[in-house]
Amino acid sequence: MSKDTGTNAVVGSEVFPDEVVTHAYVRDVEMPHGAGTMALITLDNGLDHTRPNSFGPQGLAELDAAIDAVIDREDVAAIGLTGKPFILAAGADLTGMPRITHRRQALEIARYGHEVFGKLDDGRKPSFGFINGLALGGGLELPLNCTYRTVIASAPAVAFPECFLGILPAWGGTWLLPNLVGADRAVKIIIENALNTNRMMRGPEIQPAGLADATFEGADFLERSIDWAAQVLTGRITVERDPVDRGDAWDAAVARGRGFVDAKLHGAAPAPVRALDIIAAAKTCTKAEGFALEDEALADLLMTDELRAGLYAFDLVQRRAKKPVGVPDKALARPVTKVGIVGAGLMASQLALLFARRLLVPVVLTDLDDERVEKGLSYVRGEVDKLAAKGRVNADLANRIKGLVTGSTDKGVYADCSFVLEAVFEEMKLKQQVFAELEGIVPPECVLATNTSSLSVSTMASKLTHPERVVGFHFFNPVAILPLLEVVRGERTDDASLATAFAVAKGLKKNAILVKDAPAFVVNRILTRFMGEVTKCLDEGTPAEVADRALLSLGLPMAPFVLLQLVGPAVALHVAETLHEAFPDRFYVSPNLQRLVAANKPGLWSWNENGQPYLDDDTRALLDVGDLPSSEDEVRERALAAIADEVRRLLDDGVVAESQDVDLALILGAGWPFHLGGVTPYLDRSGVAERVTGKRFLPKGVASVPT
């Protein structure tokens, strides 16, 4: 792929057949202050801001040629680099990576990126990276290879997401960043941000973090950046950077990163470990040595199942989540001008805040008495104040949101609502009663939605005159964080109500999937089957510590009994009992879980001063366990077998359209790791799917290394 071997000698159109080429346009700009001529390279793939620039073989070749055309020109004082409006670049083109079948191809990709980007810092010309918007992965490494950098204050996302996907910054980032900002910040940006649900930095954070030398606002960002560059070149501005601490602090940062990765992934994914190895080496090794380490690491990681699974999961989140399958034409959706929330408890209050903040329409909640209503409203006001304090909303918007949310004890306030969501206790008769009351109040075309986590939407609507306007609208807790929304079509739900529900979900910035009305739908059904098997092992005599550790080797976001603590034993028991009633042969109701609920315990664990879980004496005495313990391997195998069986039944019953929807639901609703690809790719790779259900969930080669 390099010039010496021909651009497509190793990796060509057969690997990247769908490359959208990012072109590199060069123009000469006369700088002010007598600084001379800047050769300004603008990256642009010709598409709007929804399709960011990226680097495939042809795009790298164009950038290579553009740099070569100006770098030795005597009349050029400096090279500048920027992107199309709002976008610098989103990094490497990921579309072809699953097609890479040989390590030598992977190695060539790494080396060619280093070769091209490295020309910006080879000493022949000073170079300036103007980060004019989104800059991710290779799109951030490109300006890091420049001599100087500016950033626009409105940049929405600047980050290294590679470890989240299963690779590492391998076009210079893993060596350059610690040598620019120190190991502590590098570990945070490359490792911790990536593994903390792929956290992105925004424009105002970039210069304080040491990634940029200047920050500029507004539409004249490029003009001001060029003026700043001219002053740097003429000596009017001296760029000063904090010295990098190469002492014990460097080693301590790497050690912290290793502890973080171990606690997060338990050895389940290799990419963060390789990244930390290079950060550690970057303390003393040369740039050439560091880049060579990146080459070898990327070549290895591109040939792993974890990377293929990560790319599969990324594609689900970027594509399938934005175009859910089976949804009626959006033209059928009715406008939503006022929202009602039945209930004023914590969940209802979270929902009221979400609707008001995202839709910016009046939201009214009701409850049994003024005290409960006021408590719900106070929660909303308090959370808006927190958002304002963090700079997430300005003062005017904060006041507007607070003014949009009102409360009452009289359900008559729903008379002009176009969408009403009930969030009352999970009890069928209560929910039927609520809907019966609402039907006599709301307008004829108002959608009636339920946030039920396990009950039948069809049964809930069965006694209504107009059941066709009832939909399931199941959020996941915490509402503000988890992006999944299961939209449930009842037996008589009509297309207009369903289309409206999906339009509302989009307005709320949630990723919605269409789900058939079946007990506990998708996420809770799978998690309850899984938890049932783990608690059965506990009841049979497996020590709680052993049962809880058994699944950690998969790199799940939390251990089963920690999840139980988060969900709450009462909620978990309710869902288990609901599913046991529907499928008594598969869903286990643990007597020990019943004991925890009866004793009003918040969960199985207590926590010591170091944040480690343990069984206190009262809880241990409460449990009644057998004498047939299972090993960690046995617990894991039983739990995975239960998941595989339940996923197959979900698909056979048509609860969702395809395996991809199960994976998407678990990724977005339960934090199932990207490096597993959700759940079905892992069940396929591990052989559990075929052993338990007789066949794979996905075709061979999907989310795994081709064989």
N, C-alpha and C positions, 0 to 999 in steps of 0.2 A: 504494500500500500504506500510505501515511501516513494520519493522521487526516483531513487536508485533502482527500485524494482518495478516501477510502474504502479500507478495508483491502485489498480484493482488486481494486482498480481496475486495477492494472497486472499484478500477479502473484497469481493466485488458484488455485482448486481445479483448474483445467486443468493447471497446472504442478506443483502439490503435491497430487495427488489422494489420496495415501496418507499424508498428514501425521498422525503421532501427536501430538496436541496436548499441549504442556507447559502445564499450568495454573499460574496464579499465585494462590496462596491468601494472603490477608492476615489477620493477627490482631494485636491490640494486646497488647503486653507491657509490664508495669510494671517498669521497670528499678530496680535497687537504688541505694543511695547518693543517693537523691533526684534522680536524673537525669531523671525524667519517663517519658513513654510512648514506646516504640519501635513503629513499624509494621513488623512482621516479615513479609516476603514469602517464601513457600516455593514453590519450583518443583517440580512433581510431575506426571509424565505418567501416573500410575496404574499403571505396570508395575513389575516387580521390578528389581533392580540389574543384570540382564543386558541391560536395554533403557534406556540412559541418557536423561535429558532432552535435548531438542534444540530448536532454534528454527526453526520455519517461519513462514509468514505469520500463522496463527491464534495460535500461541504468542507471537509478538512482540506481537500485538494485545492478548492477555490481560495480558502484562506491562506494556504501555503503559497499559492501563486501570487496572491495580493501582497503578502509580506515581502516575497522575493523581489517583486517589481519595484519596491520603494526603499528597501533597507540599505542598499548601497548607493542610492542617489545622493550626490554631493549637495544638491540644492534642498534636500529635505533635512530639517533640523530635528524632527521628532515624528514618531508614529502615534496616532491616536486610534482608539478603537471603541466603538459604541454599537448599539443595536437599533432595530426599528422601534417605533413608538411603544413605550411601556415595557419593552422586552430587550434584555441583552441576549440571554440564551438559557435554555433549560437543560443544557448538557448534551451528553451523547445520545444519539438516536438509539432507542432501546428496541425498536421493532425487529432488528435483525439478530439480536443477541441469542434468542432461542434457537436460531438456525445454525449457530456456530457448532461445528462438529469436531474440530481439532484444536488442540492447545496452541499450535503454531499460529492459527488464525487469531486467537485471543491475544497472544503475545504481540502480534503485529499491530493490532488495534492500539494497545498500550504504547508501543514504541513510536507509532506514527503521531499520536497525540502529543507525546513529549517532544518529538522532533519539530512539529509545527509551532506549538505554543512556546517552546523554549527559545525560538528565534527572537521573541520579544524581549528577552533578557540575556542576550548573548554578548552584550557590550557594544554592538555596532551603532545603535541608536537609542536614545532615551525613549521610553514608551509610556503611554498614558492609557489606562483603562477607565473609561467613563461608564459607570454602572447606572444606566438610565432606567432601570426597572428590574423586573424579575431576573435573578441570576442564580441558577441551581447547578450543582455538580460541576461539570465541565464548563458551564457558563459562568461559574465563580472562579474556577481555576484559570481561565483565560486572563482576566485582569490581575490575578495573583502573580502571573508570570510577567506582568508589566512592571516597570520601574516605579510608577506612581498610580494612585487610584482616586477617583472621586465617586460619590454616590448621590443619587437623587433622594431627597427626603421622603418622597412618596413611594419608594420601592416597596412592593407588597410582600416579597418573599426572596430572601437571600439565605442560602443554606447549602450544606453538603448532605443530601439524603441517601447517599450511596449505601451506608451500613444498614439502613432501614430496608433496602432492597436486596442486600446480600453481596454487595461488592464494596469497594472503598474508593476514595478520591485518588485516581491513578494517573492523572495527567498533571501531576505536580503537587496537588493539594495536601497530601498526607505528609510530605516533607516540607513544602513551602510554608504552610500555615504555622506549625510550631516554631519555625525559624523566624517568622515574622512577629507573632504575637505571644510566643511562649507555649510551653506544653500544657499549662493549666487551661488556657482558653481554647487551645486546639482540641483537647480532650472533650471539653464541653460542647464545642461546635460539631466536631466530627463524630463523636461517640454518643454523648448524653443527649444532645438535641435530636439526633437521628433516631435513637431508640426510645425517646419519650414521645411517641406517636408522631415522629417526624416533625419536630418543632422548627418553624421558620423564624428567622430574624427579619425585622422591618428596617426601613431606611434609617430612622434616627438611631438605631442600635449599632450600625455598622462602623462608624468612625470611632465611637468609644471602645468598641471591641478590638480596634487596631487594624481592621480590614481595609479601611479607606483613610486617605489623608485629608479629605475635605468633603463637606456635605453642602449641597445647594438645593434650593427650593425651585419649584415652578417650571413654567413652560420654557424659560430661557436657560434651563440646566446646561445644555450643551454649550451655549455661548459663554456662560460663566465658567464652565469647566475649561474651555479653551483659553479664556483670559487668565485663569489661575495657572494653567500649564505654562503660558507664556511668562508669567511672573516667576515661576520656578526656574525656567530655563535662563532667564536674565538675572537671576540672583536676587530679585526683589522679595521673594518668599523663600525661606529655608524650611524644608520639610524635616521635622524632628519626630523621631519615633522612640518609644520607650525601649530601653535595653532589655534584651531577653535574658532571663535568669537561667543559666545552665548548670546551676548547682543542685543541691538536694531537692529543691522545689520541682525540678523537672521530673526526677524519679518519683517523687511523691504524687505528682499528677498522673503519671502513667499507672502507678499502683492503685490510685483511686479509680481510674478508668477500668482496670482489670476487675476490681471488686464490684464495680457497677455492672459490668457485663456479665460476670458470673452470677450475680443476684438476679439479673434480668433474664438471662438466657440459659444458664446452667449448662453451658457447653453445647447448646443445640445448633448454633450457627457460627461458622468460622470467620466471617468477614470482620467483625469488630476486633477480634483477637489479632488478626493480621494487621489491621490498621494500627493498633496499639504497639505492635512489634516495630512498625516503621517509625511511629512517633518516638519510641524509645531510642531507636537507632539514630534518628535525626539529630539527637543531642551532639553527636560527634562526627557522623559520617558526612562526606561531601555531597553536593547536589547530585552529581553523576551517580554516586553510589545509592543515594536515596531514590532517584528515579528508576534505577535498575531494580531495586527492591519492589517498587510499585509495579513495574512491568511484570515481574515474576508472580506477585500476589494476584494481580488482575487475571493473568493467564490461568492461574490455578482456580480462582473463584468463578470465572466464567464457565468452568467445566463442572460446577457443582449443582446438585439437585436443589440446594437451598436458593441459589440464584435464579434458577428456572422457575421455582415455586414463587419467589418474590416477584418476578416479572409477570407471572400469571395473575397473582393477586393485584399487582399494580394495574394491570389491564382491566381487571374487573372493576376496580374502584374508579378508574379514569373513564372507562367506556360504558360498561354494562350498567353501572350505578346511575349514569346520567341518562340512559335510555332503557328504563325498565321494560321487561317483556310482558306483553298481554294487556297493556294499558289502553283504554278507549281513547279516541281522538280528543286531543286537548281542546278542540273547538267546542266540545260539548260541555266543558266546565262552566259553571255559573260564577258570577262575581261574588266575592266574599267581602262585605262592607262592615260587618260587626260580628264578633265572636262571643259566644257564651261558654263559660267553664262551670260545670256543676260540681261544687265542692270548693273548699278553700284550705284544704290541708297542704302539706308540703309539696306533694306531686302536683296538685292543682295549681298552686301558687307558682311553681316553676313553669308550668305550661302557660299560665297567664302572662308571665314575663316574656316567654319566648314568642308568643303570638303578637303581643304588643310591640316588642322590639323589632321583629322581622317583618310583620305585615303592616305595622303602623296604622292599625284600625282600632276603633274602640273595642275593649275587652271587658266583659262584666262577669264576675264570679259570684256565686251564691253559696250559702250554707245555712245551717239550722238556726244559728243565733248571731247576734251582732259581734260577740266576742270572737267567734271563729272567723267571721268575715274580716274583722279588723286585723286579726293576726295574719291572715293571708295577704291583705293589702300592705301591711307593715313589712312583710317579707319582700314583696315586690319593690317597695320603695328603698329598702335597705340594699337590695342587690343592685338596683340602678345606681345608687350612690357609690357602691364599690366599683362599678364599671366606670363611672365618671372619675373616681380617684385614680384609677389605673390609666386614664386617658383613652379608654375604649369608646366612650361617647362624650361629646362636648356638653356644656351646660344646657344649651337650648334643647338638644335632643333628649337629654336626661329628663328635663322638665316635661317635655312632650310625652315621653313614654309613661312617666308617672301619672300624667293627666289622662292618658287613654284608659287606664285600668281603674275600674270602679267595682263596688260590691253591693250586695243587697241580700236580705233574707226572703225576698219576694221573687219567685220565679217569673213573675210577669215581666221582668226586665228583659226576658228573652224574646218578647213579642216582635221585635224588629231585627233579630239576629238571622244571619244567613248560614251560620255554621255553629253548632253547639256540641261541645265535647263533654261527656260525663267522665268524672274521675273519682267516683265514690268507691266504697268498699267492694271487694270482689265477692259479691253474693248475687246470684241470678235474680231472685225475687226483687231485691232492692233495685237492681239495674232496670228490670222490667217496669217497676213502679215509676222510676224516674222518667223513662221514655214515654210511658203512658201520660204522665203529667205534661211533659214537653210537647207531645203531639197536639194537645189542646191549646197550646200557647203560640208556638212558632209559626211563621209563614209556611205556605204549602211547599215551597221549594227549598226550605232550609234543610241542610244535611245534618243528620243526627249521628254523631260519632261516639264510639266507646273506646276507652283506653284499656280495655280488659287485656290481661296477659294470658288468659287460658280459657275463658268461657266462650260458649258458642254464640257468635253474632247472630246467626239465624234464629236460634231459640230466643235470644234477647228481643228480636224484632217480631217474633211470631204472633204476638197479641195486638199488634198495631194495625190501624186501618191502612197505613202506608208504609209497609216494611221495606219498600224499595229504596227509601232514602237513608237507610241505616248502613253504616260502614264501620269496620274495625279500624282503629287508628292507634296502634300500639307503639308507644315510645319506650325507650330504655333509659334507665337511671344511671348516672346523672343526666338529666334531659339536655342540659347546656353543652355536654361534651360528646356523648355517643351519637353518631350521625344517622343511625338506622331508624327507619320507621316501617313497621310491618302494616301494610294496608290490606285489610281483610274484606274480601267480597263474600257477603252472605248469599244464601240461596236465591234471594229475591232482590238483591241490590241492583239498581239500574245503572246504565252506562254514565248518565249525567252526574249522578251522585259520586260514582267512582272517579270520574274524570276530575270533578271538583276537589275530591280528597287528594288526588295526586298533584293538582295545581297548588293546593294549600301546602302540601309537603315541600314542593319546590320553593315556594315563597318562604317557608321556614328554614330553608337551606339544609333540609334533611334528604338523605338518600332513601327513597322508598322502594320497596319490592312488593309485588302483588302476591298475596297469599290466599289460598283456599281456606274456607272456614273449617278448621279441623282443630281438635284439642291442643291448646298451647302453641298452635301455629308452627314456627320453625325453631327459633333460637331457644326458647324455654323448653320446648319438647326435647331437643337434643341434649341440652344441659341437664335437664331433669333425669333423663335416662342415664346419662353419664354419672351424675351425682348419686343416683340410686344404687349404681353398682359399687361406687366407692364406699357409701355408707353401709351397704350390705357387708362389705369386707370388714369394716369397723365392727359391725354387730356380730360377725362371726368370730372375732377375736384378734383381728389385725390391729396392732398398736396404732393409735391416731397419727403419730409422727410418721410411721411407715406409710400409711395410706395417703397422707397428705403429700409426702415427697415423691410418690410414685410417678406422677405425671410431670414433675418439674423438668425432667430431662427433655421434654418436648419444647421447652421454652415458653410455656403458657404464661399469660400475664400474671396469674396468681394461682396458688394451690387451691384444691377443691374446698377445703374447710375455711380458707380465708375468703373465698368467694361466698360461701354460705354466710359468713359473718357480714359481708357487704350487703347481700340480698336480704338477709334477716331470716331466721329459722321459721317464723310464722308464715312468711310469704312462700318460702321453699316448701314447707309442709302443705300449704294450701294447693300449690300447683301439683305436687306429687300426688295428693289425694284425688285431685280432679282427673289427672291422667290415669291413676290406678283404677278409678271408676270406669274410664273409657277403655283401658287396655290392661286388665288386671293381671294378665300373664307376663307383662313386660315391665311395668312400672312398680317399683318397690316403695313401700311406705315404711320408713325406718322407725321402730319403736323408740330408739334412742333420740331420734329427731323429735318425736312426739314428747319425750321427756324434757328435752331442752325447751320446747315451746311451753309446756305445762309449768315449768319452773321459771318461765319468763327470762331465760338466759339469752343474751345477745348473740351467742354463738358457742362454738366448742372451745375456742381459745381465750386465754388471758394473755397479756403482753407484759414482758419484763421491761426494765429500764433501757435495755439495748434494742427494744423493738422486736424481740424474738418471741414467738408464740409458745405457750406451754399450757398444760392442763392443770388447773388449780384443783385443790383437794375436793372442793364441793362438786365440781363438774365430774371429776373422776368417780366419785362415790355415786353420782347420779346415773352413770352409764351401766348398762347390763350387757356384757359381752360374752361371747362363747369362747371355745377353746380350739378353734380351727383357723389359726392365723395364715394369711397369705404373704408372700414376699412382695417386695416392690415390683419385680418383674411380673408377677402373677396379677397384682392389682392393675398394673398398666395394661396388660393384655386383656383382662376382663373388661376394663373400661372402654378400651378401643374397640373391642368386639361389639359391645353394646351400642356404641356410637355408629359403627358401620351398619349394623342391623337396622337401627332406627332411621338412618339416612336413606337406606334402600327402601324402607317402608314409606317414608315421606314421598320419595320420588314415584314409587309404584302407585301411591294414592293420589298423585297429582297435586300435592299441597303447594309445590312450586314447579316451575316449568322444567328446570334442568339442574344438574349438579352445581353449575356455576352459581345459581341463586342461593344454594345452601352455603357455599363458600363465602359469598358476598355477605350473607346475613351474619355468619359467625365472625367474619373480620370486622364488620361495622358495628355489630350489636354486642359482641362478647370479647372483642379485642384478640381474636384468634390470630396468631403471629403470621406475618407476611412470609417468613422463611418456610412455613409449612404450606403456604399457598391456600390458606383456609384449612379445610379438613379433608376433603376428598382426595386431593393429590397425595397427601401423606398416607392415607389409608391405602391408596393404590401402590405407592412406592414401597411401603412396608410389607405388602402382601396381605394385610388384614382384610382388605375388601374382597379379594378372591377367596380367601380362606373362609370367610364368614358368609358371604353372599353369593359366591360362585362366579363373580365377574367384577371387572374394574368399573369405576365410576366414570373415568375419562379415557379417551383413546391413548394408546401408548405414545410417548414422546411429548404429551402435553404436561407442562410443569415438571419435566424431568429431562435429564441429559439424553439426547438421542443415542440409541444403541444400534 
